Amino acid sequence: MGLAMAQNIQTFLQRDKKSQLRFWNRTASRGAPLELLGAIECESIAQLVIECDLIFISVSISIDMYSTETFYRSPQIYNEPLSLT
């Protein structure tokens, strides 16, 4: 979702004493700035789906969304692109 956006969401959640942001990234070290703000890293996409009611996915190109085996194997995740039309 982009680090700046995720940091803003985490700051809002923390300020309003809401449940902390949970995140997953293929490169775990990229989540370090979020963890410093109190966000919680999930070990897998499946864990993220189980623990969250609302999920944002931000990728640079569409193929990145399909680049993990977990995306196709998790029964809670739709494996078809969402059409907004």
N, C-alpha and C positions, 0 to 999 in steps of 0.2 A: 504494500500500500504506500510505500514511500516512507522513508525514515521520518521526514519532517511531519507528515500527516499522522503517523503512528505516535510520535512524541506528543503532538497536540492532543490526540485522543487520550493517551495515557495521563497527561497532565490534567485534563478535564475530569477523567474518572477518579483520579486520586483526590483532586480538590473537592469533588462532590461526594467523596467516600462511597464510591460505587465499586463493583467488582473490577479487579485489575485487568488490563488488556492482556490477552494471551496471543502469542505469535509463534509462527514457525517460519524458518528460512532454510533453504538448501545449504547456505553457508552460515553455520551457527554463529560465527563471530560477528556477523552483521547485526545481531540482536543485542550486543553488549550495551550500546547506548540506551536501549529500551529497558534492559534489566536494571541499569543504574537509576532509572526513574521508577522502578517498582513493577514493571511489566513481567509477565511470567512466560518463559519459553516452553513451548510444547515440544516433545521429542519426536513427534510425527504429525502428519496431516490428520491421521485418524484420531489421535488424541485431541487435536484442536477441534475437530468436528464434534466429538463427543462432549467436550466441555463448553462449547459456545452456541449461542442462539443466533448470532449474527456474524457472518464472515465476509471480510473484504479480501479480494484477491487482486494483486497488482503485479503485472508482469510487463516486461519490455516488448515482447512479441507473443502472439497467441500460442505458438508451439511450446513455449516455456511452461504453460499451464498443464500440458500433457506430458511433461518430461519426467514425471515420477511414477513409478509403478504403483505407489499407494493411491494415486488419483483414480486409477481404474479398478483397483481391488477393494477399496473401501465401499461397503454397501450404503453408507450414508451420503456419499458424494455422487451427484449426477455426472455422468461422463459424456454428456452432450452439451455443446455450446448453447448458452441462453440467448434466445432471440428477443430483442427489445422492440421488434416491429409488430 
